[in-house]
Amino acid sequence: MAKDMRCRACDGSGLLMDDEEWRYTCTICGGSGELIAGKPIEQDGNFDVDEMNRTLE
């Protein structure tokens, strides 16, 4: 994958990790690991979260 197309939030892996090492899908690229110029970033809008504000799947 070209470096300029790689998602900077997850560094192209498609996963993010919090400080307790919980892994979850990158909310910026949607888990694909890449950003395409001109493609809007789609977010679901509502997330289910626990009392520690972690997203639930």
Order of alpha helices (4+ residues) and beta strands (2+ residues): beta-beta
